Amino acid sequence: MIFTELSQHRLPDGELTVWTPTAEVGSGAAWRDDDRPLTHLHEQYSHSNGSWLGAAFEVPFCFDPVALNRALTAWIQRHEVLRCTVAARPGADGTVEFSRRSLVAPFTCVPSVVDHVDTGPAAQSYLSTLFETALTPQHWPHCLIATIEPAAGAERFTVVFGADHSVMDAYSMALSIGEIEHFYREQMTGEPTGLAPTGSHVEFSTHERALGDAIVADDVTVAMWREFIADSGGTMPAFPMWSHEAALPDAGIGQTGQAYWLLSRDECTTISDFARTASGRGLQTAIIGALALTSRYLTGDPAFRFVMPMHTRHELQYANSVGWFVGIAPVSIDTSRSDSVAQVLTAAATACLNGKSIANQPFPCVARYLDGAPAPRFAVSFLEGRHIEESTQWPDWNARLLRGAATSADEVYLWFGRTPHGLSVSARYPAHPARAAAVELFLSTFNRILTALATLDAVDLAPAVGPRATAAHIARAAGDRQAGAVRSAVVRDRVGALAEGGARR
């Protein structure tokens, strides 16, 4: 479950076709005002330029444009949120407000061959630009699909889709891979998809809206967020190693990243079993505990804080729905009294459970009662993908989860994805030399600690690198980057020795 920008995923040469969902009648008759509300998050997000998510994968059948049109139409018909958009109107206080509009006319996916694009790199560039410019929160369609047919009669072809974040989260783009393949398989073979009926994110929005409207200033949720932000210096917590170099401007710095497989399926099972024995929780807790140990090891600070996106699909009907089912939770771990790995994992498990208890409360409504409206700067996400439809086929289909480009001087996002094949790590962080070097040092250290987690003992938990040594390492690595010798930082100390034979990276 590698998650990267499209520019980091190689596409094949071949004929590129873009498929655009299109109403079959004039726009005025095609749409109706819909009094079902937007979620608070969707409404807030509609004021932005948006961002896109998507996926690329190979379909193991010959290309048939008629069959594909029917398959894509069936997939969009399955998920109501893909047939909705927003309308802007003046608010009572002079602001702009957004409400929902729904497509009521028949629609089809209109193909358009891109004549001047016939190579993989050219398709990467074209689709990146297309998704960045055409997909917005305010204008339908909010999803575009492209196909690359390598040659007439080829036994497989590539699908690339992008969707505005307002209608899709990470889990949605992962489950859409198997669903599109199922619908196409049905058209080609007559074999029923076997997909169970699913709920609508549009209906979920009504429930989420009511939750948010009920939040008041003295709620426990508000108190937890207020304490979390106060403990982080009055704002959202930053990546823990930012204090080791000078502050940077807030904008204008592009983001870079890396993505790789860290654990095999068997290694996931071993570490998960160890964590469950120690703390009662599984692999996610092991990851969070290892991150906390990494931070403490490199900075000397036993406090580790971050924001964690968590799904809000708590009803079975939404388990396989496309939409934005995500809340955020504050996670704060104190390892100052932890004398064993088991105690660290227990602290991590408790912190995540505390955060999960309020993740379904819409943060835009909580932020009304906080000083300002702080945005997450350091986020850690875990996606359990072992039970997603057709996830066992992803390697054979060359499947890749995709995201649009980002610009930020201080955002760091870490995504962990568990599939039937193992655990992947995907990271996005500033391309500035010193900040990139800090994240790469953190990740390489984390890799060794996670893979060695079951062998660590009490004496290994004390910080050994510390701020000064860490800052010196970052400075050297940043110098290497500026000299053009970009490489991942490696900790040549006790962590490497502890993980000897177990580390992957």
C-alpha positions in Angstrom: 0.0 0.0 0.0 2.6 2.5 -1.2 1.2 6.1 -1.2 3.0 8.6 -3.3 2.6 11.5 -5.7 1.8 10.4 -9.3 5.2 11.7 -10.4 6.8 8.9 -8.3 4.8 6.1 -9.9 5.9 4.8 -13.3 3.1 4.6 -15.9 3.3 2.5 -19.1 3.5 3.9 -22.6 0.3 3.7 -24.6 -2.8 5.6 -25.7 -4.1 7.9 -22.9 -7.9 8.4 -22.6 -9.6 10.6 -20.0 -13.1 9.6 -19.0 -15.3 12.4 -17.7 -18.6 11.8 -15.9 -21.1 13.9 -17.7 -24.9 14.5 -17.3 -26.9 13.5 -20.4 -29.1 16.6 -20.3 -28.5 20.4 -19.9 -26.9 21.4 -16.6 -30.0 23.3 -15.3 -32.3 20.2 -15.5 -29.6 17.8 -14.3 -29.3 19.1 -10.8 -31.5 19.8 -7.8 -30.9 21.5 -4.5 -30.5 18.9 -1.8 -31.4 19.8 1.8 -29.3 17.1 3.3 -26.4 19.0 4.9 -22.7 18.8 4.2 -20.4 17.5 7.0 -18.8 20.3 8.9 -15.4 19.2 7.5 -16.8 19.2 3.9 -18.3 22.7 4.4 -15.0 24.1 5.8 -13.0 22.4 3.1 -15.2 23.9 0.3 -13.7 27.3 1.0 -10.3 26.0 -0.1 -8.7 25.1 -3.5 -8.8 21.5 -2.5 -6.5 18.6 -3.0 -6.8 15.3 -4.7 -6.4 11.6 -3.9 -6.5 8.6 -6.2 -4.9 5.4 -7.4 -3.3 3.6 -10.3 -3.7 -0.1 -11.1 -3.7 -2.6 -13.9 -6.9 -4.3 -15.0 -6.2 -7.9 -16.0 -8.5 -7.9 -19.1 -8.3 -6.6 -22.6 -9.4 -3.0 -23.0 -13.1 -2.6 -24.2 -14.3 1.0 -24.1 -18.0 0.1 -24.0 -17.5 -2.3 -21.1 -15.4 0.2 -19.3 -18.0 3.0 -19.6 -20.6 0.7 -18.2 -18.3 -0.3 -15.3 -17.4 3.2 -14.4 -21.0 4.3 -14.6 -22.0 1.4 -12.3 -19.2 2.4 -9.8 -20.3 6.0 -9.7 -23.9 4.9 -9.4 -23.0 2.8 -6.4 -21.7 5.8 -4.4 -24.0 8.7 -4.1 -21.3 11.1 -3.0 -19.8 10.9 -6.5 -23.0 12.3 -7.9 -23.2 15.4 -5.6 -21.5 18.8 -5.6 -21.8 22.1 -3.7 -23.4 25.4 -4.5 -22.2 28.7 -3.0 -24.5 31.3 -1.6 -24.1 34.5 0.4 -24.2 34.0 4.2 -26.1 36.2 6.7 -22.9 37.8 7.9 -21.4 38.5 4.4 -19.5 35.3 4.2 -19.9 32.5 1.6 -21.9 29.4 2.6 -22.1 26.1 0.7 -25.0 23.7 0.4 -25.4 20.4 -1.4 -26.7 19.8 -4.9 -27.4 16.3 -6.3 -27.4 14.9 -9.8 -30.8 13.7 -10.9 -30.3 13.2 -14.6 -28.8 10.1 -16.2 -25.0 10.4 -16.8 -22.3 8.6 -18.7 -18.5 8.7 -18.7 -17.4 10.5 -21.9 -14.0 9.4 -23.3 -11.5 11.8 -24.7 -8.3 10.5 -26.3 -5.3 12.7 -25.5 -3.6 12.5 -29.0 -0.2 14.1 -28.0 0.5 11.8 -25.1 1.7 8.3 -25.7 4.6 7.7 -23.2 4.4 7.0 -19.5 6.3 10.1 -18.4 4.1 12.3 -20.6 1.0 10.7 -19.1 2.4 11.3 -15.6 2.8 15.0 -16.4 -0.5 15.4 -18.1 -2.6 13.7 -15.5 -0.8 15.4 -12.6 -1.7 18.8 -14.1 -5.2 17.7 -15.0 -6.0 16.4 -11.5 -4.4 19.5 -9.9 -6.4 21.9 -12.0 -9.7 20.2 -12.8 -10.5 18.6 -9.5 -11.8 21.1 -6.9 -14.3 21.1 -4.1 -16.7 23.5 -5.9 -17.1 22.0 -9.4 -18.4 18.6 -10.5 -17.3 16.1 -11.5 -15.2 15.5 -8.4 -13.6 12.4 -9.9 -11.8 11.8 -13.2 -10.7 8.5 -14.6 -7.9 7.8 -17.2 -6.9 4.7 -19.0 -3.7 3.8 -20.7 -4.0 1.1 -23.4 -0.4 -0.2 -24.1 -1.3 -1.9 -27.5 -4.3 -3.2 -29.3 -5.2 -6.7 -28.0 -3.0 -6.4 -24.9 -4.2 -8.6 -22.1 -4.3 -5.8 -19.5 -4.5 -2.0 -19.3 -3.9 0.7 -16.7 -6.5 2.8 -14.9 -5.6 6.0 -13.1 -8.3 7.9 -11.2 -8.1 11.1 -9.2 -10.8 12.5 -6.9 -11.2 15.7 -4.9 -10.7 15.0 -1.1 -14.2 16.2 -0.4 -15.6 12.9 -1.8 -12.8 10.4 -1.0 -10.5 9.4 1.8 -7.6 7.0 1.8 -9.7 4.0 2.6 -12.1 4.9 -0.2 -9.4 5.1 -2.8 -8.1 1.7 -1.7 -11.5 0.0 -1.8 -12.3 1.6 -5.2 -9.5 -0.3 -6.9 -11.2 -3.7 -6.3 -14.7 -2.3 -7.0 -13.8 -0.9 -10.4 -12.1 -4.1 -11.3 -15.2 -6.1 -10.2 -17.5 -3.9 -12.3 -15.3 -4.3 -15.3 -15.0 -8.1 -14.8 -18.8 -8.3 -14.7 -19.0 -6.6 -18.0 -16.4 -8.8 -19.6 -17.4 -12.2 -18.2 -21.0 -11.8 -17.0 -19.8 -12.8 -13.5 -21.7 -10.8 -10.8 -19.6 -8.4 -8.7 -20.8 -10.0 -5.4 -20.5 -6.5 -3.9 -22.9 -6.0 -0.9 -25.1 -2.9 -0.8 -23.4 0.0 0.9 -24.5 3.1 2.8 -24.2 6.7 1.5 -21.8 9.3 2.8 -24.5 11.8 2.0 -26.7 10.1 4.7 -23.8 9.9 7.1 -23.3 13.7 6.7 -26.6 14.3 8.4 -25.5 12.3 11.5 -22.1 14.0 11.5 -23.7 17.4 11.3 -25.9 16.8 14.3 -22.8 15.6 16.3 -21.0 18.8 15.5 -23.9 21.1 16.2 -24.2 19.6 19.7 -20.6 20.5 20.7 -20.5 23.3 23.4 -17.6 25.1 25.0 -17.4 23.0 28.2 -17.5 19.6 26.4 -14.9 17.0 27.3 -13.8 17.0 23.7 -13.0 20.7 23.8 -11.1 20.4 27.1 -9.0 17.5 25.7 -8.0 19.5 22.6 -7.4 22.7 24.6 -5.0 20.8 27.0 -3.3 19.1 24.1 -2.6 22.4 22.3 -1.5 24.1 25.5 1.0 21.3 26.2 2.3 21.8 22.7 3.1 25.5 23.2 -0.3 27.0 22.2 -0.4 25.4 18.8 -0.6 22.0 17.1 2.5 20.0 17.9 5.3 20.2 15.3 7.6 17.3 14.2 9.6 16.6 17.4 13.0 17.4 15.8 12.2 20.9 14.4 13.8 22.6 17.4 17.2 21.5 16.1 17.4 24.1 13.3 16.2 27.6 12.6 12.6 28.5 11.9 11.5 28.7 8.2 9.0 30.7 6.3 5.4 29.3 6.5 4.9 29.0 2.7 6.7 28.5 -0.5 8.6 25.3 0.4 7.7 22.2 -1.6 7.3 18.8 -0.1 9.2 15.7 -0.8 8.8 12.2 0.6 9.7 8.6 0.6 7.7 5.3 0.6 8.9 1.8 1.2 7.9 -1.6 2.6 9.2 -2.1 6.1 7.8 -5.4 7.4 6.8 -8.7 5.7 3.5 -10.3 6.6 5.2 -12.7 9.1 7.1 -9.8 10.7 3.9 -7.9 11.1 2.4 -10.9 12.9 5.4 -11.4 15.2 5.5 -7.7 16.2 1.7 -7.5 16.5 1.6 -10.6 18.8 4.4 -9.1 20.9 2.5 -5.8 21.3 -0.8 -7.5 22.0 0.9 -9.6 24.8 2.5 -6.5 26.2 -0.4 -4.0 26.0 -3.5 -5.7 24.8 -3.3 -4.0 21.4 -1.7 -4.9 18.1 0.5 -3.6 15.3 -0.8 0.0 15.4 0.3 0.3 19.1 3.7 -1.2 18.2 4.2 1.5 15.5 3.1 4.3 17.8 5.3 3.0 20.7 8.3 2.7 18.4 7.7 6.3 17.2 7.6 7.5 20.8 10.8 5.7 21.5 12.4 7.1 18.4 11.5 10.7 19.5 12.8 10.1 23.0 16.0 8.5 21.7 16.9 11.4 19.3 15.6 14.4 21.3 15.8 13.3 25.0 12.2 14.5 25.4 9.9 11.8 26.9 6.8 13.6 25.6 5.6 12.7 22.1 2.6 14.4 20.6 0.9 14.2 17.2 -2.5 14.3 15.5 -3.9 11.1 14.3 -6.6 10.8 11.6 -9.1 8.1 12.5 -11.9 6.7 10.5 -15.5 7.4 11.5 -17.1 4.4 9.7 -18.5 3.1 13.0 -21.7 1.7 11.4 -21.5 -1.5 9.2 -23.4 0.1 6.4 -20.5 2.6 5.8 -17.7 -0.1 5.8 -17.4 -0.1 2.0 -18.7 3.4 1.3 -16.8 6.0 -0.7 -16.6 9.4 1.0 -14.6 11.4 3.6 -15.1 9.4 6.8 -12.2 10.8 8.8 -11.9 12.7 12.1 -8.8 13.7 13.9 -7.6 12.9 17.5 -5.0 14.4 19.8 -2.4 11.8 20.9 0.0 12.6 23.7 2.4 9.9 25.1 4.6 10.4 28.2 7.3 7.8 28.5 9.1 9.4 31.4 8.0 6.7 33.8 8.2 3.8 31.3 11.0 1.4 32.3 10.2 -1.3 29.8 8.9 -1.7 26.3 5.7 -3.1 27.6 5.1 0.1 29.6 5.8 2.2 26.5 3.3 0.2 24.5 0.7 0.4 27.2 1.1 4.2 27.3 0.8 4.3 23.5 -2.3 2.1 23.5 -3.9 4.2 26.2 -3.1 7.5 24.4 -4.6 6.2 21.1 -7.8 4.9 22.9 -8.2 8.3 24.6 -7.9 10.0 21.2 -10.2 7.6 19.5 -12.9 8.4 22.0 -13.3 11.9 20.6 -12.2 11.4 16.9 -15.8 11.3 15.7 -16.4 14.8 17.1 -16.0 17.2 14.1 -12.9 19.2 14.7 -14.2 22.4 12.9 -16.8 22.6 15.6 -14.3 22.1 18.4 -12.0 24.7 16.9 -14.7 27.4 17.5 -13.8 27.2 21.2 -10.1 27.2 20.8 -7.8 30.2 20.3 -7.6 30.5 16.5 -8.2 27.4 14.3 -4.9 25.5 14.4 -4.2 23.0 11.6 -2.4 19.8 12.2 1.4 20.0 11.5 2.6 16.5 12.5 0.2 13.6 11.7 0.5 9.9 11.9 -2.1 7.6 10.2 -2.6 3.9 10.2 -4.7 2.1 7.6 -5.7 -1.5 8.1 -6.1 -2.8 4.6 -6.0 -6.6 4.9 -9.7 -7.0 4.5 -10.3 -4.5 1.6 -11.8 -6.1 -1.4 -9.1 -7.7 -3.7 -6.2 -6.3 -1.6 -4.4 -9.7 -2.1 -4.3 -8.8 -5.8 -2.6 -5.4 -5.5 0.9 -6.5 -6.2 -0.1 -8.4 -9.3 -2.1 -5.3 -10.4 0.8 -3.0 -9.7 -1.6 -0.9 -7.5 -0.4 2.4 -6.1 -2.3 4.9 -3.9 -1.8 8.5 -5.1 -1.9 12.0 -3.7 -1.5 15.5 -5.1 1.6 17.7 -4.6 1.7 19.8 -1.4 3.6 22.9 -0.3 4.4 23.5 3.4 7.4 24.4 5.5 6.3 22.5 8.6 3.9 19.7 7.7 5.0 16.1 8.3 2.6 13.3 7.5 3.4 9.6 8.1 1.1 7.0 6.7 1.4 3.3 7.7 -0.6 0.8 5.7 -1.0 -2.9 6.6 -2.0 -5.2 3.7 -2.0 -9.0 3.4 1.6 -8.6 2.2 3.1 -6.6 5.1 3.5 -3.0 6.3 4.4 0.0 4.2 5.5 3.4 5.3 4.8 6.6 3.2 6.0 10.0 4.4 5.5 13.6 3.2 7.7 16.4 4.6 9.4 19.7 3.6 12.0 19.5 0.9 14.2 22.0 2.8 17.6 20.3 3.3 17.8 20.5 7.1 14.1 19.5 7.6 14.3 16.7 5.1 17.4 15.4 6.8 15.8 15.5 10.2 12.8 13.4 9.0 15.0 10.9 7.2 17.1 10.5 10.4 14.0 10.0 12.4 12.6 7.4 9.9 15.8 5.4 9.6 16.0 5.3 13.5 12.4 4.3 13.7 12.8 1.5 11.2 15.5 -0.1 13.4 13.6 0.4 16.7 10.3 -1.1 15.3 12.0 -4.2 13.8 14.0 -4.7 17.0 11.1 -3.9 19.4 10.7 -7.3 20.9 14.4 -7.5 21.8 14.7 -4.1 23.6 15.1 -4.0 27.4 15.0 -1.3 30.0 18.6 -0.2 29.6 17.9 0.5 25.9 15.2 3.0 26.6 17.3 5.8 27.8 18.0 8.6 25.3 21.5 8.1 23.9 21.8 10.5 21.0 20.3 13.6 22.4 19.7 17.1 20.9 23.3 18.1 20.2 24.4 14.9 18.5 21.1 14.9 16.5 21.6 18.5 15.5 25.1 17.8 14.3 23.9 14.8 12.3 21.2 16.8 10.7 23.6 19.6 9.7 25.9 17.1 8.1 23.1 15.4 6.2 21.7 18.8 5.1 25.1 19.7 3.8 25.2 16.4 1.8 21.8 17.3 0.3 22.9 20.7 -0.7 26.0 19.1 -2.3 23.7 16.9 -4.3 24.5 13.7 -2.4 21.0 13.1 -1.1 20.8 10.0 1.0 18.8 8.7 3.9 20.3 9.4 7.3 21.6 6.3 9.2 22.2 6.1 12.9 25.5 4.3 13.5 25.1 3.6 17.2 23.3 1.3 19.6 20.1 1.3 17.7 21.8 -0.2 14.6 23.5 -2.8 16.8 20.2 -3.7 18.5 18.5 -4.2 15.3 21.3 -6.0 13.5 19.8 -8.6 11.3 16.3 -7.2 11.6 16.4 -3.8 10.0 15.3 -3.4 6.4 16.5 0.1 5.9 
